[in-house]
Amino acid sequence: MIHAYDKIYLEKAQTVLGRMMDYAVYDLQYDAERFFEMFMDSGCADRFGDGDYSLIVGKSGVELARLVVEKVTKTLVTTKPKYVVNRSPEYWAGWALAYFQWFTSLSFREIVAFVPINEVIMLYSPYHEMDVRQFCDKMTELYKARNPETNLKRLRKVAGMTQNELAAQSEVPLRTIQQYEQRQKDINKARAEYVVAMSKVLCCSPEELIEKV
């Protein structure tokens, strides 16, 4: 898996996102789901997920939250943060979600489309006491259950093609395509020429066929 930024910055990124959520909810009095929507609408979520160092290491969580609000509402934020000793569920959700986003390279919008931020917060108990990788396992389980279609199947349907048509034009065996779409075979371990051939027929990049989760 190719990550948007080096792992040495991950801990800082997690702290920034966690503090952003905590400040937004407890100091700025935003509903968590509403604020996270603002985070995405502001463009900051895409920049953060793509590894923009000016956000993941160049700002504190409070500064990032203020930037989000200012971009969306055009209002200057001056509310002073109240620092607490214990992590709030919202802090933990941001902290854990930053790890999951880095780990999968999914965009934040792709993640919360299937596992909303309020549901992530509800995973605080018991997952805040576990290794973050166990949280990732749970998020993967939820994401796959709610997004059963593979990228290959989705892109094939967008192109308006049947499996037979894709097989004929790409020269990838029909049974192999069926196995990729049913996750009986892992397309991430497919022969490179198969992935390239199918991507050309479907007018997408080979990377778009890869399963991030």
C-alpha positions in Angstrom: 0.0 0.0 0.0 1.3 3.4 -1.0 0.6 6.0 1.7 0.2 9.8 1.1 2.9 10.7 3.6 5.7 9.1 5.5 4.9 7.2 8.7 7.2 9.5 10.7 4.5 12.2 10.4 1.6 9.9 11.3 1.6 10.5 15.1 1.6 14.2 14.6 -1.2 13.9 12.0 -3.3 11.9 14.5 -2.8 14.4 17.2 -3.8 17.3 14.9 -7.0 15.6 13.8 -7.9 14.5 17.3 -7.4 18.0 18.7 -9.3 19.5 15.8 -12.4 17.4 16.6 -12.2 18.1 20.3 -11.9 21.8 19.9 -14.6 22.0 17.3 -17.1 20.1 19.5 -16.3 21.3 23.0 -15.0 24.8 22.4 -16.8 25.9 19.2 -20.0 23.9 20.1 -20.3 22.2 16.7 -22.1 18.9 16.2 -19.4 16.4 15.2 -21.0 15.3 12.0 -21.7 18.9 10.9 -18.1 20.0 11.6 -16.7 17.0 9.8 -18.8 17.9 6.8 -17.3 21.4 7.0 -13.8 19.8 7.2 -14.5 18.1 3.9 -16.3 21.0 2.2 -13.4 23.4 3.1 -11.0 21.3 1.0 -8.8 20.7 4.1 -9.8 17.0 4.4 -8.5 16.3 0.9 -5.3 18.3 1.5 -4.8 16.5 4.8 -5.5 13.1 3.3 -3.1 13.8 0.4 -0.3 14.6 2.9 -0.2 18.4 2.7 2.6 19.0 5.3 1.3 22.5 5.9 -1.7 20.9 7.6 -0.5 17.7 9.0 2.6 19.1 10.7 2.4 22.8 10.0 -0.7 23.5 12.1 -2.0 22.5 15.5 -5.5 20.9 15.7 -6.9 24.2 17.0 -5.4 26.1 14.1 -6.8 23.6 11.6 -10.3 23.8 13.1 -10.2 27.6 12.9 -9.1 27.4 9.3 -12.0 25.0 8.4 -14.6 27.3 10.0 -13.1 30.4 8.4 -13.1 28.8 5.0 -16.7 27.6 5.2 -18.3 30.5 7.2 -16.0 33.3 6.2 -15.9 34.1 10.0 -12.7 34.7 12.0 -12.5 32.3 15.0 -11.0 33.7 18.2 -12.4 31.2 20.8 -9.7 30.2 23.2 -9.2 26.4 23.6 -9.7 24.7 26.9 -7.2 21.9 27.3 -8.4 18.8 29.1 -6.3 16.0 30.5 -8.4 13.1 29.4 -9.1 12.4 25.7 -12.7 12.9 24.7 -14.4 10.4 22.4 -14.3 13.0 19.7 -10.6 13.5 20.1 -10.1 9.7 19.9 -12.3 9.5 16.8 -10.2 12.0 15.0 -7.0 10.5 16.2 -8.0 6.9 15.1 -9.6 8.1 11.9 -6.3 9.8 10.8 -4.6 6.4 11.2 -7.2 4.6 9.2 -7.2 7.1 6.4 -3.4 6.9 6.3 -3.4 3.1 6.4 -6.0 2.7 3.6 -5.3 5.8 1.5 -9.1 6.2 1.2 -10.3 9.8 1.2 -12.1 11.0 4.3 -15.2 11.4 2.2 -15.0 7.8 1.0 -14.7 6.6 4.6 -17.5 8.6 6.2 -19.9 7.8 3.3 -20.1 4.3 4.7 -19.0 4.8 8.4 -20.3 8.3 9.5 -18.2 10.2 12.0 -20.8 9.8 14.8 -20.6 6.1 14.4 -16.8 6.3 14.6 -17.2 8.2 17.9 -19.5 5.4 19.2 -16.6 3.0 18.7 -14.7 4.8 21.4 -15.8 2.1 23.8 -14.1 -0.4 23.8 -11.7 0.4 21.0 -9.9 3.4 22.7 -8.4 0.8 25.0 -7.2 -1.4 22.2 -4.4 -1.2 19.6 -5.4 1.2 16.8 -5.0 -1.7 14.4 -8.0 -3.4 15.9 -10.0 -0.3 15.2 -8.8 -0.5 11.6 -10.0 -4.1 11.5 -13.4 -3.0 12.7 -13.6 -0.1 10.3 -12.6 -2.4 7.4 -15.4 -4.9 8.4 -18.0 -2.1 8.5 -16.7 -0.5 5.2 -16.8 -3.8 3.3 -20.2 -4.8 4.6 -21.7 -1.5 3.4 -19.7 -1.2 0.2 -19.8 -4.7 -1.2 -19.0 -3.7 -4.8 -15.4 -3.9 -5.8 -13.9 -1.0 -7.8 -13.7 -3.3 -10.8 -17.4 -4.0 -10.7 -18.4 -0.4 -10.1 -16.2 0.9 -12.9 -17.4 -1.8 -15.3 -21.0 -0.8 -14.6 -20.2 2.9 -15.0 -18.8 2.0 -18.4 -22.0 0.1 -19.3 -20.2 -3.1 -20.0 -21.0 -6.7 -19.1 -18.4 -9.1 -17.8 -18.4 -10.9 -21.1 -17.7 -7.6 -23.0 -14.9 -6.7 -20.6 -13.3 -10.1 -21.0 -13.5 -10.0 -24.8 -12.0 -6.6 -25.1 -9.3 -6.9 -22.4 -8.5 -10.5 -23.2 -8.7 -11.3 -19.4 -10.5 -14.6 -18.8 -14.1 -14.2 -17.9 -13.8 -16.4 -14.9 -10.9 -14.4 -13.6 -13.0 -11.2 -13.9 -15.8 -12.9 -12.0 -13.5 -14.0 -9.2 -12.1 -10.4 -8.8 -15.6 -9.0 -8.6 -16.7 -11.6 -6.1 -13.4 -11.1 -4.1 -12.6 -14.8 -4.6 -9.3 -13.5 -6.0 -7.5 -10.5 -4.7 -7.2 -8.0 -7.6 -4.3 -6.3 -5.6 -2.3 -9.4 -6.4 -3.4 -9.7 -10.0 -1.0 -9.9 -12.9 0.0 -6.4 -13.9 -0.9 -7.0 -17.5 -4.5 -8.0 -16.5 -5.0 -4.8 -14.5 -3.5 -2.6 -17.2 -5.6 -4.3 -19.9 -8.9 -3.9 -18.0 -8.1 -0.3 -17.1 -7.6 0.6 -20.7 -10.9 -0.9 -21.7 -12.7 0.8 -18.8 -10.9 4.2 -19.4 -9.5 4.5 -15.9 -6.1 4.3 -14.3 -4.8 0.9 -13.1 -4.7 2.4 -9.5 -8.5 2.9 -9.6 -9.0 -0.8 -9.9 -7.0 -1.5 -6.8 -8.9 -2.3 -3.5 -7.7 0.1 -0.8 -9.6 -1.8 1.9 
